[in-house]
Amino acid sequence: NSAISLHATPYFQFGYGNSPGGTTIATSGLFQGAEALPYTLDIPGAQDGQANVVGNYTGQQYRTGWRPSLDWRWRGHRFVLGYWGEYDHEQDRQSFGLIGDDGTPGNAWDNAANARVLLPDGRALLASDTGTITRTNMIFVGDTWRVPGTSLMLQAGFKQAWVTRDGTNHLPGPQYRSSITDSAPLPRIGARWQITAQHQ
């Protein structure tokens, strides 16, 4: 007996989060990337040129992709031929947030500009601000064979992957973009023995 089937799985994922923690920063002599800041910041609660603030580390990511494959079942074999492609965009930022008189953060999610430490020109004071775009393309082929009359299953496959990654730095500095492209062959072989219905 033989059967051929076509499968396609598209997907989309979005995520946003913050990993805040307490820290102390100076109110003067600061840098925004490679840019020396000529300001003395007016941060509520600052004493002797030091201020207790929230150190935010926020990440926003979305990715989309799809995985079409062609399956062929024939005489105990399951052959598969497919492709996987994905586009991933991630933005990571380290800003500083204001805290209240009782020490609580003004905004734990770092999604309100009025709760951040701002420069006189309206920009947020940032320790880092980076973006990454990753494009992945992959083709794969494989075979899974249940050996007739036994509890043995044999698997073999091959996957070729290509990955391109572009990184950007959104703070003042000597380098804005850095890119890398790489590829790798990924062979695989395996065996499985079903000892009982619960163990293998």
Salt bridges, closest charged atoms under 4 A:
GLU35 OE2 - ARG123 NH2 3.28
ASP71 OD2 - HIS7 NE2 3.81
ASP71 OD2 - ARG78 NH2 2.64
GLU86 OE2 - ARG63 NH1 3.31
ASP88 OD1 - ARG63 NH2 3.29
ASP110 OD1 - ARG116 NE 2.71
ASP121 OD2 - ARG123 NE 2.85
ASP129 OD2 - ARG93 NH2 3.32
ASP143 OD2 - HIS77 ND1 2.93
ASP166 OD2 - ARG135 NH2 2.69
